[in-house]
Amino acid sequence: MTQHYSTAQIVELHGALEKITADSGAWNKSLATLRAEHQARLAGEQSPPKVPTLALERVA
């Protein structure tokens, strides 16, 4: 890591950190999907297939 930053770099870094830490109230859909799949695995359920098999047959 460098020992010095320009003012522009510090402002850019500060802005990036503010975006990361800001609570926008939005929910990441992919995170929600991952959580649901994880909970299904913990409950012993199988996750549904990601791509329907009929769609694969049509492409082939």
C-alpha positions in Angstrom: 0.0 0.0 0.0 1.3 3.4 -0.9 2.4 5.9 1.7 0.7 8.9 0.1 -2.5 9.5 -1.8 -3.6 12.5 -3.8 -6.7 14.5 -2.7 -8.7 13.1 -5.6 -7.8 9.5 -4.7 -8.9 10.1 -1.0 -12.2 11.6 -2.2 -12.7 8.6 -4.5 -11.9 6.1 -1.8 -14.2 7.9 0.7 -17.0 7.9 -1.8 -16.6 4.1 -2.4 -16.6 3.4 1.3 -19.7 5.5 1.7 -21.5 3.4 -1.0 -20.4 0.2 0.7 -21.6 1.2 4.2 -24.8 3.0 3.1 -28.0 1.2 4.0 -30.0 1.6 0.9 -32.8 -0.6 2.2 -32.5 -2.7 -1.0 -32.3 -6.5 -0.8 -29.9 -8.3 -3.0 -32.1 -10.8 -4.9 -29.2 -13.2 -5.5 -28.4 -13.2 -1.7 -32.1 -14.0 -1.0 -31.9 -16.9 -3.4 -28.7 -18.2 -1.9 -30.3 -18.0 1.6 -33.4 -19.9 0.4 -31.3 -22.6 -1.2 -29.2 -22.9 1.9 -32.2 -23.2 4.2 -33.7 -25.8 1.8 -30.5 -27.9 2.0 -30.5 -27.6 5.8 -34.1 -28.8 5.9 -33.2 -31.8 3.7 -35.0 -30.6 0.6 -33.6 -30.7 -2.8 -33.1 -27.5 -4.7 -35.1 -27.2 -7.9 -33.1 -27.5 -11.1 -31.7 -24.2 -12.4 -32.7 -24.9 -16.0 -35.8 -26.9 -17.0 -34.8 -30.1 -18.8 -37.4 -29.4 -21.6 -35.6 -26.2 -22.5 -32.3 -28.1 -22.8 -34.0 -30.7 -25.1 -35.3 -27.9 -27.4 -31.9 -26.4 -27.8 -30.2 -29.7 -28.6 
